[in-house]
Amino acid sequence: MYAKFECIDCIVSQIKTIIGKNFDYLDEKEKFDLMKSVSTDLLKYSEYGKRPIELARVIYEKLGEKSETKTHDFYREEKQASNALFLEAYDELYKFLKDSDEPLKNAAKLSVLGNVIDYGIKNSFGELEWELENSLKLKNFSLDDFDSFYETLQEAKILLYIHDNAGEIVLDKLFIKMIKEEFPEVHIISAVRSAPVINDVTLEDAKEVGLEEVASEVIESGSKIPGTLLSDVNQEFLIAYKQADIIISKGQGNFEGLNGESEKIYFALMAKCPVVARELKVDVGDIIFSRKNLFVK
């Protein structure tokens, strides 16, 4: 999926947010100069034909170099908080899904809905349960290839699950748990980022939520950008990608990088911006579980 004109503004907003929350030790002139420098580098690197996640690469490298701690993990606290939130409700969420009318499909929907659940509402599981139950009732996949996914699972030997964000990885864990319960012979490989970027899941986050309890393997993809490009991945990931009978690509960033690459991929995401919504021919806020491979220039 090629970046559109709106993508530049979106990435500039990311620069502004990161400087505002992570560079408070700088004075106003230093922040101004940093914003100008990183934005200039972004514009130098930007050219039509790149994918949105490629444009993000330069800003995280640059901001990491400028950081006082030389870290790219600008959202560590937020990631830990969102992981802890859903871990606290994990057992009850599992029971909630098992008691629902379509447990496996609802687990898939829940993993996609993870980005829109209001974290601030969770004063008790009862409130979160109410929100989840209503979300599952109101939201159907606008592009829905779940039946095809289920049929393919019955013959699959290897499933590659490419994860996206912290917090929702706990909901991915639930989805994987329920897949394993119904299809115990399927070897499930979970792939995470190889370096912190935005709030994407790293190996540290995966260990924090106990992903290895349900996945057969947890590997790093080699990706250090907020998505997956096959030109960036490591050999371990590439082997898993080629051997997998079925692939789940979670989230917008992975969709941006993998759209059009393989018929084995089921994209599980919410269309959270107009660019992705246009690409998928859906509305902003729609949820997707689709093997549809589009590649719009």
HELIX and SHEET records of a PDB file:
HELIX    1   1 PHE A    5  ASN A   22  1                                  18    
HELIX    2   2 GLU A   28  TYR A   45  1                                  18    
HELIX    3   3 PRO A   52  LYS A   66  1                                  15    
HELIX    4   4 ARG A   76  GLU A   88  1                                  13    
HELIX    5   5 TYR A   90  LYS A   98  1                                   9    
HELIX    6   6 PRO A  103  LEU A  113  1                                  11    
HELIX    7   7 TYR A  119  ILE A  121  5                                   3    
HELIX    8   8 PHE A  125  LEU A  138  1                                  14    
HELIX    9   9 PHE A  146  LEU A  153  1                                   8    
HELIX   10  10 GLU A  168  GLU A  182  1                                  15    
HELIX   11  11 LEU A  203  GLU A  208  1                                   6    
HELIX   12  12 LEU A  211  GLU A  213  5                                   3    
HELIX   13  13 GLN A  235  GLN A  243  1                                   9    
HELIX   14  14 GLY A  251  LEU A  258  1                                   8    
HELIX   15  15 PRO A  274  LEU A  280  1                                   7    
SHEET    1   A 7 PHE A 141  ASP A 144  0                                        
SHEET    2   A 7 ILE A 287  SER A 290  1                                        
SHEET    3   A 7 ILE A 265  MET A 270 -1                                        
SHEET    4   A 7 ILE A 246  LYS A 250  1                                        
SHEET    5   A 7 ILE A 158  ILE A 162  1                                        
SHEET    6   A 7 HIS A 187  VAL A 192  1                                        
SHEET    7   A 7 GLU A 217  GLU A 220  1                                        
END                                                                             
